[in-house]
Amino acid sequence: MPYGSLSLPMRIFLLAWDTGRNRIAGAPDLPYAVRACALAELAQRGLVSDVDGIVTPVFGARTGDAALDSLLELIEESRPRKWRGWITHKSRHTLDRVRDQLVAEGFLRTERTRILWIFPSRRYELERAGYVEVLHAEALAVLRGPVPVSEVPAGDAALVVCAATGKLRGVIPGKERRQHKDRLDELTERSGAPAPGLPEVMRRLRKALASAVTAAEAARSGGSGGG
């Protein structure tokens, strides 16, 4: 499978990978960013929408993608939630599904190991570092230009917005986020290009992701400060 055909949640998972250290780095809230990308892709496909602030699915609709369809089923079966609620609720469920997909597609490999030589565990390693390096370069090109925002594919725009808002520091450091703030605003609008009303959905999704990350950072800070 060429990397360009990967779903948005699969691509953002790979973006968080540090190819030098062969592990995820600089992405403490990756589950939220992955879930936000899944919601963005479903919205761009017209399979979820915003009804009075509530994430509303097209009941019975499926994509053929395991992680996206699992999220659709979860939304269908659960009580109504707003965008932030769906970014945080069981977010690791989507991340685990995405990781399994990447293993199945040969982007990651897994090794069985043991913690303290007793407890069984799994270790994941990157198999296709070249794909990830290209993905990093293209994400930065979308963020920095010089390609006009109007020519950026909506999916690429959503990917970069979620990576920046989700604070994947390994690919988009804080300095880059601040330097390209205006372009990120434009990319948010661009990510909603596929349908009328979608730009507002993408603005709400971005705001919800930022709020979830800020709350997680505050919780970590409070936990370390309270010790």
C-alpha positions in Angstrom: 0.0 0.0 0.0 1.6 3.4 -1.0 1.7 5.8 1.9 -0.5 8.3 0.0 -3.5 5.9 0.2 -3.2 5.5 4.0 -6.1 6.9 6.1 -5.5 10.1 8.0 -5.3 8.4 11.4 -2.7 6.0 10.0 -0.7 8.8 8.5 -0.7 10.9 11.7 0.4 7.8 13.7 3.4 7.5 11.4 4.1 11.2 11.6 4.7 10.8 15.3 7.5 8.2 14.7 11.1 9.3 15.3 13.0 7.4 12.6 16.3 8.0 14.3 15.3 6.4 17.6 12.8 4.1 16.0 10.0 4.9 18.3 7.2 7.4 18.9 8.6 10.6 20.4 7.3 14.1 21.2 3.6 13.2 21.0 2.2 12.6 24.6 -1.3 13.1 23.4 -1.1 11.1 20.2 -4.3 9.1 20.9 -6.2 12.4 20.7 -4.6 13.5 17.5 -5.3 10.0 16.0 -8.9 10.2 17.0 -9.2 13.8 15.7 -7.8 12.6 12.3 -10.3 9.8 12.2 -13.2 12.2 12.9 -11.8 14.6 10.3 -11.7 11.8 7.6 -15.3 10.7 8.5 -16.5 14.3 8.3 -14.7 14.8 4.9 -16.4 11.6 3.6 -19.8 12.9 4.8 -20.2 10.1 7.3 -20.4 12.3 10.4 -21.8 15.8 10.7 -22.4 18.4 13.4 -26.0 18.7 14.6 -26.3 21.5 17.2 -22.7 20.7 18.3 -23.3 17.0 18.5 -21.3 14.5 16.4 -24.0 12.7 14.4 -23.2 9.7 12.2 -24.8 8.4 9.1 -26.3 5.2 10.7 -25.2 2.0 9.0 -22.6 3.7 6.8 -19.2 2.0 6.6 -15.9 2.8 4.9 -14.2 -0.6 4.7 -11.4 0.7 7.0 -11.3 -1.1 10.3 -10.4 1.8 12.5 -12.8 4.2 10.9 -15.7 1.7 10.9 -15.0 0.8 14.5 -15.3 4.5 15.5 -18.5 4.8 13.5 -20.0 1.8 15.3 -18.9 3.3 18.7 -20.5 6.6 17.9 -23.7 4.9 16.8 -23.9 2.8 19.9 -23.0 5.5 22.5 -24.8 8.4 24.0 -24.5 11.7 22.0 -21.3 13.6 22.5 -19.7 16.8 21.3 -16.5 16.9 19.3 -14.2 17.1 22.4 -16.1 14.2 23.9 -15.4 12.0 20.9 -11.7 13.1 20.8 -11.2 11.8 24.3 -13.7 9.0 24.8 -11.9 5.6 24.4 -9.4 7.3 22.2 -6.8 4.6 22.7 -9.3 2.2 21.1 -8.8 4.0 17.7 -5.0 4.2 18.2 -4.7 0.5 18.8 -6.8 -0.3 15.7 -4.6 2.0 13.6 -1.4 0.4 15.0 -2.8 -3.0 14.1 -3.5 -1.9 10.6 0.0 -0.5 10.2 1.4 -3.9 11.3 -0.9 -5.7 8.9 0.2 -3.4 6.0 3.9 -3.9 6.8 4.7 -0.4 8.0 5.4 -1.7 11.6 6.5 -5.0 12.9 5.9 -6.3 16.4 8.1 -8.3 18.7 7.0 -10.1 21.8 9.0 -9.2 24.9 8.7 -9.3 28.7 8.7 -6.5 31.2 11.1 -7.4 34.2 11.4 -10.8 32.4 8.0 -11.7 33.7 5.1 -9.8 32.2 4.4 -10.3 28.5 4.5 -7.2 26.3 4.9 -6.1 22.7 7.4 -3.8 21.1 6.7 -2.1 17.8 9.4 -1.1 15.3 9.2 0.8 12.1 9.7 -1.1 8.9 9.4 1.6 6.3 11.5 4.6 7.5 11.6 6.0 4.0 7.9 6.4 3.9 7.9 8.2 7.2 10.7 10.6 6.2 8.7 11.5 3.0 5.6 12.0 5.1 7.4 14.3 7.4 8.8 16.3 4.6 5.5 16.7 2.8 3.7 17.7 6.1 6.3 20.5 6.6 5.9 21.6 3.0 2.1 21.9 3.5 2.7 23.9 6.7 5.4 26.2 5.3 4.5 26.6 1.7 5.2 27.9 -0.9 2.3 25.9 -2.4 -0.9 28.1 -2.1 -3.3 26.7 0.5 -6.0 26.6 -2.2 -3.9 23.9 -3.9 -3.4 21.7 -0.8 -5.6 18.6 -0.8 -8.2 18.7 2.0 -6.9 15.5 3.6 -3.4 16.9 3.7 -4.6 20.1 5.2 -6.5 18.2 8.0 -3.5 16.0 8.7 -1.2 19.0 9.3 -3.8 20.9 11.3 -4.3 17.9 13.6 -0.5 17.3 13.9 0.1 20.9 14.8 -2.9 21.2 17.2 -2.2 17.8 18.7 1.3 19.1 19.4 3.3 16.4 17.6 6.5 18.2 18.4 8.7 15.7 16.6 7.4 16.9 13.2 6.0 20.4 14.1 7.7 22.1 17.0 6.1 24.9 18.9 8.1 27.5 17.1 6.7 26.2 13.7 3.2 26.3 15.1 3.6 29.9 16.2 5.4 31.0 13.1 2.7 29.6 10.8 -0.4 30.3 12.9 -2.1 32.2 10.0 -1.4 29.5 7.5 -2.8 26.9 10.0 -6.0 28.9 10.2 -6.2 28.9 6.3 -5.4 25.1 6.3 -8.3 24.6 8.7 -10.6 26.2 6.3 -9.1 24.3 3.4 -9.7 21.0 5.2 -13.4 21.7 5.0 -13.4 22.3 1.3 -15.2 19.0 0.2 -18.6 20.2 1.3 -20.6 23.3 2.4 -20.7 23.6 6.1 -17.6 21.4 6.6 -15.2 24.3 7.3 -17.3 25.1 10.5 -17.0 21.4 11.4 -13.3 21.5 11.0 -13.0 24.6 13.1 -14.9 23.0 15.9 -12.9 19.8 15.6 -9.6 21.8 15.8 -10.9 23.8 18.8 -12.0 20.6 20.5 -8.5 18.9 20.0 -6.7 22.0 21.3 -9.0 22.0 24.4 -8.4 18.2 25.0 -4.6 18.6 24.7 -4.5 21.7 27.0 -6.5 19.7 29.6 -4.2 16.8 29.3 -1.1 19.0 29.7 -2.6 20.6 32.8 -3.4 17.2 34.3 0.2 16.1 33.8 1.6 19.3 35.2 -0.7 19.1 38.2 0.3 15.5 38.8 4.0 16.3 38.7 3.6 19.4 40.8 1.6 17.6 43.4 4.2 14.9 44.0 
